[in-house]
């Protein structure tokens, strides 16, 4: 008689893992068969905003004739339907890693500002420029990200006439920086000032401080649903980070409270009203433990933000200019 009639669970687990790995690799196999070896395989090991900014150099590569571009990402939603990307791949899965090892095509890990001693080594210019330079691009490049929404997706982001999107915090980001934070009570005063004439929609994470009187969409939207809200908004009011890039990608004007941790010339867009304060310690690019009590943020008043909002409202309906740069 057999010693045991129980199945070999360890063998079953190995078979299950092998099956999952094969399933994860299927899109790569099909893309390799239909489109050939990729011209570029790109990745960025950073936050969501960092990965999204890769859509800018990808667009420039496509303009220059690259036919087969793969993007390895933690956030496939960002690149879904993007016509510049041949294949969007969820990175760091077992099947994907095994297939890429066998493919033996070089993977380019983009990075605009390496870190040392708890802070970034400051980029000389705009971070999109730095990404393009890493790919040795030459000529004129556009400093803006890209996302493509279907009409039905975009329509789902409408909550009322004259819509304004607003956030109160960015602390739920993967790489949160307290030095980028303004004050929730001041955001509340901004919302109170404009909610009589506008539909205020709060976007962001579920843990962000609530803004009274706003349509509460905190933690209730996907990346693409948030993009749809921004696409339907007169403007976005918020902080330096992912949402400002997402707003730019859908042609939504913004008022961005920068303070002094980083500069709009490094991460922003001239079509926005960027509220900056430059004490002697700025730009620092530190994440936390400011030795000066984040005075660059504290000095930005509600009145300054309200004035910036009024300026952007007056420009609604005008095309957003695209920032460009010539790389030599």
Number of C-alpha atoms within 10 A of each C-alpha: 4 5 5 7 7 7 8 9 9 9 10 11 11 11 12 12 14 14 13 14 18 17 14 20 21 14 15 21 16 12 16 15 10 9 13 12 16 19 15 20 20 19 20 20 14 15 16 20 19 19 24 24 24 23 23 22 24 25 20 21 21 15 12 12 9 16 16 20 20 22 25 22 22 19 17 17 15 23 23 15 15 18 13 21 20 17 25 23 22 15 17 12 13 15 20 22 15 15 17 15 10 8 14 9 13 13 14 15 12 19 19 22 15 10 13 8 7 10 14 15 14 16 14 12 14 18 21 25 24 19 20 23 15 15 16 10 18 14 10 12 22 17 21 21 21 23 21 17 17 10 9 9 14 20 15 13 21 17 16 14 13 16 23 28 29 27 22 25 24 24 16 13 15 11 12 16 18 17 23 25 22 24 14 16 14 16 22 19 15 19 25 15 12 15 16 10 10 18 22 27 27 28 29 27 20 14 12 18 18 22 23 13 15 20 15 16 18 20 14 13 17 10 16 20 19 24 28 25 28 32 26 23 30 23 25 30 25 24 24 23 21 17 26 24 23 26 26 25 21 21 19 27 29 31 26 25 24 28 29 24 26 22 22 21 13 17 20 25 23 12 19 23 22 22 20 19 21 16 13 9 14 14 17 17 20 18 16 14 11 14 8 9 10 19 17 23 22 13 13 19 12 16 12 12 21 16 13 20 23 12 14 18 16 10 14 14 10 8 11 16 11 13 13 12 13 11 13 9
